[in-house]
Amino acid sequence: MRYVLPVSVTESVPPHGRATAQGAGPQRIPGRDPRAQWALTLAIIVAGTLTIRPMGFSGRGLAVAVLFVINCAALLPRRLPEGKVPKHLALAWLTLGTVAAAALIGVSSSGTSYLFAFFLAGHMGFRLEPRPALVLAGICSLLCSGVLLFRLGPGYHELPWAVGLATGVPALAGIVNRSQRQAVLAAIAAAESAERAAHAEARTAVLTERSRIARDVHDVLAHSLAGINMQLELADALIDTGDLARVREANDKAHSLVRKSLEQAQWTVHALREDSLPLLQTLTALLESSGHRGVLTVTGTVREVPVRVTQNLLRIAQEALTNAARYAPGADVGMTLTFEASSTTLRIRNGPATRAVKARIGSGMGLIGMRERVALLGGSVTARPVTEGPDEGGWQVEAVIPE
């Protein structure tokens, strides 16, 4: 997920760990190039130096010079980061600058002294909240127009009082710029938050896919190797009896299981690629390759099921057949697939072992994997011993997946 913003990513989005909210530091915002701002500020100061008169070291010239320096000092901090200047200090600094700008208009007799008032008023709107900015801009207009209207200094000959009244108007432009800046910063913060969320979501998806692949690999290996091992153990036991025909039969079955294992590996590759396998045919092939005697019984109206349901039913069947081969060698296995209106149910039931069961330690992941698969589809799985009927003493696994 990506957001395209009207800002340069390399300039506007700070490195990781640096806040982007207002007050965190200087950022390149559209329409506020720092170099242009500095150039404009210096141009005002240079223009004032060349045009404001009188300016000297005595009398009114000294007063003009002092007020000019104060105005310059009030104008230069415009580029300071907002986070570096507390709100109350910014309000005091701009108030002092407003008074100095009005005084400079009155004391000077010519020049561009009025520019300081205009630019300070514009910065009021950008630096302060709208209400104090408008109040201070109104004070600036009243002071500057009052100086000219009531002829409080020699500068009134050069400027009409309406110019002084207009000095507070740039505050409106400053408020608009402030609002745009806050909107851009909010958009940047939202984009960063969305990108972090996208990264987290992608990581979760990767971990989920890794878990799915781990379950698939476990099911294929456990099922295949358990069946092959069972036949080899049988062949080993029959060697002592001298029954070579049955030894060859067990050996042939082991070879057959190897071939079936290769097919299952191909099925797993298909499953990982999200290819759809034929459910009934694949269940039948799994049952035949398990080494057990058994049949697949289908009830209800056969229908196509989603790819994910097919994949997970096949893996559950693999795990159940593997467990039957491990803990109930020689037992019959029955597999029932039931299609109902609101769900699909797979039941695998095996009888008790007919041959000796060798002590084995399982991975403990089989039943966990079944439950994880079914939970992802909103279904349920039960695994319990069979306590009655012809399969008493065996085991049953039942998975119910809703449509």
N, C-alpha and C positions, 0 to 999 in steps of 0.2 A: 504494500500500500504506500503510495507516494502522493504528496501534495505539492503542487507547483505554486510558488509564491512570487509576487512581483519584487523579489529582492535577490541579491546575490548570495548564494548559500555560503560561499567562502568568506564573505564579509559580514553577513548579518547573523548567521548562526554561530554562536560561540562554541569553543571546544567543550567536550563533555566535562561536566562538573561545574561549569560557570553558569550562573543564573541568567535567564533571558528576560526576566520581568523588569518592569520599570524601576530604575534606580540601581540596577546591577552594574552599570558601566556604560561607556560610550559605545554606540553601535552605529553602523552605517544604515541610515533610514532613507527611503526614497525622498528626494527633494531636500535633503539636509546633508550635503557633502561637507565634511569638516573643513576641507581645504578652501572651498568657496566661502564658508562662513568666516574663517579666519581672514581671508583676503578682503571680504566686505568690511569686517570690523576694522582692520588696519587701514582700509581706504577711508573710512569715516574719520579715523583719528588723524590721518595725514591731511585730509581735506580741512578738518578743523584747525590743524596747526597752521595751514597756509592761509586760511580765510578769516578766522575769528580775530577780531580786533576790538579794543586794544589788548595787547598781551605784552607784559613786561615784568619788571622787578620792583615796581613801586606804584603806589596809588591804585587807581582802578585797573590798571594793567596787571598788577599783582593779584587783585581779586579775580580777574578773568582767568589768569594763569592757574590759580589754585582751584577754581571751579572746573576748569578744563581738565586738570589732572584728576580731580574727583570723578568727573564724568567718564574719563577714560578708564579709571579703575573700576567703575560700575559696569562699564560695557564689556571689558575684557573677560570677566568670569562667566560670560554666557556659555562658553564651551566647556565649563567644568561639568563632570558627570553629576547627574541628579543625586546619585547615592552618596556622593562626597559632600553634598551641601544639605544640612538639615533644613526642614521646611521653614522653621521660625527664622533661621539665619538668612535664607533666601528672601523671605518677606522683608526683613530689616534692610538687607542690602538693596533690594529694588526700591524700597521706600526712600532710602537715603539718595539713591540715584535719581529718583523722580524729583525730589526737592532740589538737588544740585542742578538737574537739567533745566528746571523752571528758573532757578536763580541765574544760570548762565545765559539764558535767553534775555533776561532783564538787564544784566550787567553789561553784556557785550553790545557793541553798537553796530556790528556787521558780521557777516560770515555764515557759517553753516551750523551754528550752535543748536538749532531746532532739531537737527538730525538725531542727536543723542536721545531726546525725548521720544521721538518716533520709534527708534530701535529698542529702547528700553521697554516701551509699552508693548511692542510685539513680543518681546521675551517674557514679559509678565504672563501673557496668555499661554505661552508654551511651558513655562517653569512652574506656575502656580495652578492650583485648582481653579475651576471657572469662577466661583463666587469671589474669592479674594482677588483674583486677577481683574475681574470687572470693576470691583470697588477701587482697587489701586489705579486702574486705567482711568476711571472717572475722576479720581483725585488729580492725576497727572493733567487731564484736560482742563480741569478747573484752575489749577495752579498756573499752567502755561497761558491759558486765555486770560486769566485775571491779571497776570503780569503785563500783558499787552493792552488789555482793555483799560486798566486803571493807570497805565503809564508809570509803572513802578521802576522803570529804568530807561536808559537811552535806546534800548533795542526796539522799542515800539515804533520808531520811525521806519524801520526796515520791514517789519512784518505786521499784517493785520491780525486782529485778535482771533479770527476764524481759524487761522493756522494753528494757534495754540489750542483751540478747542478740538481740533482734529488729531492732536497728538495721541489721544487714547484709542483711536480707531484701530490701529494695528494689533491691539490686544485680541480682537476678534479673529484675525488671521492666525495669531499664535494659538488660540484655543482650538481652531480647526486643525492646525498642524499637530497639536498635542493629541487630539482625538484620533487622527490618522496614525500617528506613531503608536499609540496604545493598541489600535486595531491590528497593526502589522505585528507588533510584539506578541499580541494574543494569538495571532495566526501562526507565528513561528513556534510559540510554545505548544499550541495544539498539534502542529505538524510533528514536532519532536516527540510529544506524548504518543501520537498515533504511530510514529515509527518505532518507538520503544515497545508499544503494544504489539505491533506487527512482528517485531523480532521475537518477543516472548511467545506469540502464537506460533510462529514458525518453529521455534525451538520445541514447543510442546508437540507440534505435529511430527517433528523429527523423532522425538523420544517415543511417541505413540507408534510410529512406523517401525522403529527399531524393536519395540516390544512385540509387534505383530510378526516381524521377520524371525525374531528369536523363538516365538511359539511355533511358527511353521517349521523352522529347522529342527527344533526339538521333536515335534510330532513325527516328521519324516524319519529322522535318525532312530528315534526310539522304536517306532513301529517296525521299520525294516530290520534293524539289528536284532530286535527281540525275536522276530520270526525266524531269521536265519540261525540265531543261536539255539533256538528250540530244536530245529531240525538237526543241527550238528550234535547237540547233546543226545538226541534220540539215536543218531547214527553211532555215536560213541558207545552208548549203552548196548546197542544191538551187536556190536562187534564181538563182545564177550559171549554172546549166545551162538555165534556162528551162523546166524541167519543173514546170509549175504544178500538175498533178494530184498529183504526189508532195509538193509543198509543202503543198497543202491537206491531204493525208493526214497529214503530219507535224504540221501545225497542229491537225488534229482530234484526233490522239493526245495532243498537249499539253493540249488542253482536257479530254480524257478523264482525263488524269492529274490535273488540277486537281480534277475531281470525285472521283476516287478518293482524292485527298489529304484532301479533306474527310471522306470516309468513314473514312479511317485516323485522322483526328483524333478522330472519334467513337469509334472502337475504343479509342484511347488513353484517352479519358475513361472508357469502360467498364472498361478494365483497371485504371485507377487507383482505380476504385470497387470493384474485386475482382469485377466481373461476369464470368461465364464466357462466352467466345466459342466458336462452333463451330469446332473446329480444322481439319477438312478443308476446309470451305467458305471459311474465312478464308485458308488457305494458297493455295487455288486463286485467290481474288480478288487476293491479293498478287502471285502469279505473272503473272496477266493484266494487272495494272496496272503491272508493271515495265517493259513495253516490249520484253521478250524473247520469243522463241518458245520454248515449253517446255511440259511437262506434269508433273502431279503423279502419282507412282506410289505406291500404297499396298500394302504387303505385310504378311502376318500377319493376325491376327484383330483387327478394329477394335474399340476399347473406349473408354470414357470415361476421360479422364485428369484429374488434379487441376487446379484453376483455375490454380495457380501454374505448373505444367508447361506448360499451354496458353499462358499469357501469355509465358513465356520462350521457348518454341519459336517463337512468332510474331515476337518481337523479333529473335531470331537469324536467322530467315528474312528479315526486312526488311533487316537489316544485310548479309547475304550477297548479296541481290539488288541492294542499293545499290552494293556494291563491284563486282559484275559489270557493272552499268551504267556505272560510272565507269572501270573498267580493261579491260573487254572489250566495248566497244560493238558491237552487231550479232551477238554470239555467242549460240548456243543455250544454254539453261539447263535442266537436269534437276533435279527435286526428288523425293526419295524419302523416304517416311515408313514406318518399319518398326516394327511392334508385335511385341515378343518377350515371353516369359513374365516376364522380370525387368527389362526396360528398354524404353524408347522411343527410337528413333534417327531423327534428321532429317539428311539428307544433301543438300546443294545443290552441284551441279557445273556449271561453265560451260566452254565451249570457248574457244579463243583469239579475240581480237578480229578482226572482219572489216572494221572501219573504223579510220581513224587515231585513235590515243589522244592526246588533248591532255594536256600536262603539268599535273598537279594535285597539290596538297598536301593530303593528308587530315588529319583532326583527330587521328588516332592513337588515338582512343578506341573505335573500332569493335570490334576484336578484344579489347581490354581489357574492354569491356562484355559481350561474349559470354562470356568466361571468368568474369567476376563472376557473371553470371546462372546459369551452369551450376554453378559452385562452390557457390552458395547451395542448390542442389538435390542436392548430392553427386555430380554427374556430371562429365563431361569433354568437352572440345571440342578438335578438331584442325583446323588450317587449313594446307593445303600445296598446292604446284603438282601438276598432273596430268602424269605422265611417260610414260604409255602409253595406248593405246586411241584411239578417235575424238576424244576431247576433249584429246589431248595438247597441252600448251602452255597449257592453261586452269588453273582453280583449283577447289579443293574445300574445303568446310567441312562438318564432321561433328560433330554434338552427340549425346552418349549420356547419357540421364537415367535413372537406375535407378528402379524402382518402390518 
